[in-house]
């Protein structure tokens, strides 16, 4: 009986929908694919690079917003776009990567104080 109760509890916990909400969504078409940024109200994010000829690369971590600048702290590896970006005129511009990445903001519920 205890094992069944434990098993049921684990099933309920694993099926529970996460309560985090999207606060910022941005994307852009890349050569043969897309780049997506999804940020959540619990300070987590996903940076996704996906192509037609290659697998999806998902980079996750946490972020901090100071004024109009976003600082991304990645869990594992850092994408070539970098770890620092600014929000300006409906776009996110990455500043410290191997190349200049940008994405158009589709949803923005972040509070930015200038």
N, C-alpha and C positions, 0 to 999 in steps of 0.2 A: 504494500500500500504506500509506504514512504517513497519507494522508487517511482511509482506511478505519479505521485504528487510532485516529486522533483522533476520528472520528465515533463509533465504538463506545465509546470512553472517555467522551465527552460524554453518550451515552445512559445508560451505567451510572451516572454521577454524578447525572444528572437523575432517574433512577428510584429512587435510594437513599432509603429511608424515613428521615425525621428521627428522631433518637434522643431528642428531648426528651420528657419525661413530664409529665403533668398533676399538679400538686401542690395546686391548689385550683380547685374548680368551684362557681359560685354562679349563681342565676338568680331571676327573678321575673316574674310576668305583669304586663304593662303594658297600658294602654288600647289595645285592638286590636293587641296584639303581645306581645313578650317582651324582656327585658334579660338578657344572659348575660355572665359574667366567667369567663375561662379563664386560669389562671396556670400557668406551666411551670417546671420545675427549672432551666432556663438563665436565669432571671430575666426572661423575656419574658412578655407577656400579650396578650390580646385582650378588648376590651370591645365587645360587639355589641348594638346596638339594632335590633330587627327588628319590622316590623308587617305586618298583613294588607293594609293599603291603601298601604304605602310600601315602598321598597327597604330592604335591610339596610345599616346603617351600621356599619363595622368600624373601631375605633380600636386601634392597636397601639403597643407600646413596651416599656419595661423597668420593673421595679418594685424597690423597696427596702423591706424590712421592718425596722422598729425597734420593739421591744417588741410592742405590739398594733396599731401604726399602719402602714399601707401608704402609700407615696409612689409615685405613678405618673408616669413620664416618657414622655409621648406623642411619637411620631415626627412626626406632622403636627399635626392639630387636637386640641383638648381637648373631650370631650363635656360637655354641660351638667351632668352628674353631678359633675364636678370631678376633682381630681388627688390627693386625700388622703382616706383612709378608715380606719376602725377595725374590728377584728374583735371581736364581743361576742355571747356566747350563741347561736352558730350563725348569725349574720348578719354581713354587711358593711354598714356605714353610711358613706356618703360625707359629708364634712364641709364642703367648700368650693365646692360647685357652685351653680348658679343655683336649684336646688331640692334637697330632701332625698331622695336616692336610697338604696335599700337592696335587698339581695338575700339570699335564704336560701342558706346554704352546703350543698352536696350532697356535696362531697369536700374534706377538709382534711388535707394531709400536711405543712403548714408547721410549722416549729418556732417557737413563740411563747414568748418568755421574759419573764415579768413580774417 
